[in-house]
Every structure is written in C-alpha cells, then in structure tokens.
C-alpha cells in the first residue's frame, strides 16, 4: 500500500502525527515502508490480496498499540486480529503493527533482524520486540532516562552552540548519515567515523506542537505521553 491518495495521507497525518500537513520526508519514508512490506514471493497457498498492508490496517494497528501499552506483542497481534475480523481491508497483522510502530514512534521493532549478529554502534545493539515483551517495556529499553549530568551537558551545548556539524566535520573529519530510526540518533560509528542523525524534523515538530503550553512535557512517562497523544489525535489538533 502506498498512501498516494490525498485522503489517505490526510488520515495518516491526522491520526498518527496529530495534525494535517505535507510532511514530504515522512511520507517518502512511509511509502518506502509500504513498498517493502508489500513485497512478496507468490506461493501455492498464499494470495497477494492477503499480504498487502493497507492504510486502514496501519491506522487500526496504531489505535491498538496506543491502547495496549501493557500488552505483549503476541497479545497485541491477537487484539488486532479480533478487531479486524474477516474484513478484507484489514490484513497482515504483523506487517501492519510493524509499520504502525515505525510510523508512530520512528523505531524499528525488528531492527535486529536487519543487521548481522555482531553489529554494534558503541553500546547500542539493534533491538527486537519479542513476542512476550510489552510495548511499554520495549520502548523504555530503547530510550532509558538520561543521567542529570548528560542532560546538563546537552543543555550547555545547545545554549552555547558548542555542538555543530561543521565543527565535527572540520576538526574530526566526521561524516554524517541520515537515519529513520530515532533510537539511532546521535550514535557514532567509530569504524567509519560516522555520526547518525535522525532527520525527520517535521515529525518531531508535529509531536512537540501537541505539548505547547504544558508544564514539563519532557518529564512525563510513556503512558501519559501516549494518553495525551491519543487525545490530541482524536481532536485533530493543529498548531
């Protein structure tokens, strides 16, 4: 499925990003995910229609994920199947949930499967959402709370503009690689002298927009964050 129709893009941006907009980089990524998800090898007992992932499937999966933080991957897939029933527009539960995870959180729940067993970036190792692991636990492990000292260092770097791409490139010869995986943002590959940069600025702005005027938005946990996120999407808020 490719969200070429403007109505599909409108529904996706409203219900996943919380506002309408063009989001060209985001939808290029989404289209690529859709194309890869719908690639298949035809077998005797499998029909192409049962393998395709539709925008309705992704949006249903997103709704299931938002309301089932304490459920395991296996339970989430079961919930999706129950809601989808025999409706042909809701298909491919595992693919739809994987796409919804990437569209909502910009993290790959199957990143480990796309790398060699010994792949690392510093202390980072690609993750995998295991069947008996809850969504909340998976996300928490991807983004553990940072130490106060790290937060202070980041604040100072921003305030004094000490961390600039041009400085890293000029003084260290560093190269930069764009990533669609938020869990890889600012990870440094020492072997290739390469810094990973999450480049979906519009995606981040759309989510930050929902927290304008609220106190300490960075201090809330995943549960409260997704509750606000779901409420904002339901109201189709715009900045």
C-alpha positions in Angstrom: 0.0 0.0 0.0 1.3 3.5 -0.9 -0.6 6.5 0.5 -0.7 8.2 -2.8 -4.3 9.3 -2.4 -4.6 12.6 -0.6 -7.3 11.3 1.6 -5.0 8.5 2.9 -2.3 11.0 3.7 -4.8 13.2 5.4 -6.0 10.4 7.7 -2.4 9.3 8.4 -1.2 12.7 9.3 -4.2 13.5 11.5 -4.3 10.2 13.4 -0.6 9.5 13.7 1.0 12.9 13.7 -1.9 14.8 15.2 -2.2 17.4 12.5 -2.6 17.9 8.8 0.4 18.7 6.7 2.6 17.8 3.7 5.4 16.0 5.6 7.3 15.1 2.4 10.2 13.3 4.1 7.9 11.4 6.4 5.7 10.2 3.6 8.7 9.2 1.5 9.7 7.0 4.4 6.2 5.8 4.8 5.9 4.9 1.1 9.2 3.0 1.3 8.0 1.0 4.3 4.7 0.2 2.5 6.5 -0.9 -0.6 8.9 -3.1 1.3 6.1 -4.6 3.4 4.1 -5.5 0.3 6.9 -7.2 -1.5 6.2 -10.9 -1.6 7.0 -14.2 -3.2 3.9 -15.9 -4.5 3.3 -19.4 -3.1 0.7 -22.0 -3.9 -1.4 -21.4 -0.8 -0.9 -17.6 -0.4 -2.9 -15.0 -2.3 -1.4 -11.5 -2.9 -4.6 -9.8 -1.5 -3.8 -11.4 1.9 -0.3 -10.0 2.0 -0.9 -6.3 1.3 -0.9 -3.7 4.0 -3.5 -1.0 3.6 -3.6 2.4 5.3 -6.7 1.2 7.2 -4.6 -1.7 8.6 -1.9 0.6 9.7 -4.3 3.0 11.4 -6.1 0.2 13.1 -2.7 -1.1 14.3 -1.8 2.3 15.6 -5.0 2.5 17.6 -4.4 -0.9 19.1 -0.8 0.0 20.0 -1.9 3.2 21.7 -4.5 1.5 23.9 -2.5 -1.6 24.7 0.8 -0.4 26.2 0.8 -3.2 28.9 0.1 -5.9 26.3 2.8 -8.1 24.8 3.5 -8.2 21.1 1.7 -11.5 20.9 -1.4 -10.2 22.7 -1.3 -7.0 20.6 -1.4 -9.1 17.4 -4.3 -11.1 18.8 -6.2 -7.9 19.6 -5.6 -6.7 16.0 -7.0 -9.9 14.6 -10.1 -9.8 16.8 -10.9 -6.2 15.7 -10.1 -6.8 12.1 -12.2 -9.9 11.9 -12.8 -11.0 8.3 -12.8 -7.5 6.8 -10.5 -7.7 3.8 -9.3 -4.1 4.2 -7.6 -5.1 7.5 -4.9 -7.6 6.7 -1.3 -8.7 7.6 -1.4 -8.1 11.3 2.3 -8.5 11.9 3.3 -6.2 9.0 0.7 -3.6 9.9 1.8 -3.5 13.5 5.5 -3.2 12.4 4.6 -0.3 10.1 2.5 1.4 12.7 5.3 1.2 15.2 7.7 2.9 12.7 5.1 5.5 11.7 4.2 6.4 15.3 7.5 6.2 17.1 10.1 6.1 14.3 11.6 3.0 15.8 12.1 -0.4 14.1 10.7 -3.2 16.2 12.6 -5.7 14.1 15.9 -3.8 13.7 17.9 -6.8 15.0 16.8 -8.8 12.0 18.2 -6.3 9.6 21.8 -6.4 10.9 24.5 -9.0 11.5 24.7 -10.7 14.9 27.8 -8.7 15.9 26.6 -5.3 14.7 27.0 -2.5 17.3 27.3 1.3 17.5 29.2 1.9 20.7 27.0 0.4 23.4 24.0 0.3 21.1 22.8 -3.0 19.7 19.8 -3.3 17.3 16.6 -4.3 19.2 13.8 -6.7 18.7 10.3 -6.6 20.1 9.9 -10.1 21.4 6.6 -11.9 21.4 6.3 -11.9 25.2 7.5 -8.3 25.8 5.1 -5.5 26.4 5.2 -2.4 24.2 6.0 -0.2 27.2 9.0 -2.3 28.2 10.3 -2.3 24.6 10.1 1.5 24.3 11.5 2.1 27.7 14.5 -0.1 26.9 15.1 1.8 23.7 15.1 5.2 25.4 16.3 4.8 29.0 16.2 8.0 31.2 19.4 10.0 30.8 21.6 11.0 33.7 21.3 14.5 35.1 24.9 15.1 34.1 24.1 14.2 30.4 21.1 16.5 30.4 23.2 19.4 31.8 25.9 18.8 29.1 23.3 18.7 26.4 21.7 21.9 27.7 25.1 23.7 27.8 26.0 22.5 24.3 22.7 23.9 22.9 22.9 27.2 24.8 26.5 27.9 23.7 26.1 26.3 20.3 29.1 24.2 21.1 28.0 21.2 19.1 27.9 22.0 15.4 28.1 19.7 12.4 30.6 22.0 10.7 32.9 21.8 13.7 32.7 18.0 13.9 33.4 17.8 10.1 36.2 20.3 10.1 38.1 19.2 13.2 37.4 15.5 13.3 36.6 14.8 9.6 33.3 13.3 10.7 30.8 12.2 8.2 27.0 12.1 8.7 24.5 9.5 7.9 20.7 10.1 7.9 18.6 7.6 9.8 14.9 6.9 10.0 15.3 5.2 13.4 15.0 7.5 16.3 16.9 5.0 18.5 20.0 5.6 16.4 20.0 9.4 16.7 23.5 10.8 17.6 25.1 7.3 17.6 28.7 7.4 16.5 30.2 4.7 14.3 33.9 4.8 15.2 34.9 2.4 12.5 33.5 4.6 9.8 33.9 8.0 11.7 30.2 8.5 11.0 27.5 10.1 13.1 23.9 9.0 12.7 21.3 11.9 12.5 17.6 11.4 12.8 16.4 13.8 10.1 12.6 14.0 10.4 12.4 17.4 11.8 8.7 17.9 10.8 7.8 14.7 12.6 9.4 16.0 15.8 7.8 19.4 15.5 4.4 17.9 14.9 4.7 16.0 18.2 6.2 18.9 20.2 3.3 21.0 18.9 0.9 19.0 21.0 2.7 19.9 24.2 2.8 23.7 23.8 1.7 25.4 26.9 2.1 22.3 29.1 4.5 22.2 32.0 7.5 19.9 32.0 6.5 17.9 28.9 9.8 16.1 28.9 9.3 14.7 32.4 6.2 12.7 31.7 6.4 8.9 31.1 5.4 6.9 28.2 1.9 6.2 29.5 0.9 9.8 30.0 2.6 10.8 26.8 0.6 8.4 24.7 -2.6 9.3 26.5 -2.1 13.0 25.5 -1.0 11.9 22.1 -4.2 9.8 21.6 -6.4 12.6 22.9 -4.7 15.2 20.6 -5.1 12.9 17.6 -8.8 12.3 18.4 -9.4 16.0 18.4 -7.3 16.5 15.3 -5.5 19.4 16.9 -3.3 21.7 14.8 -0.8 24.3 15.8 
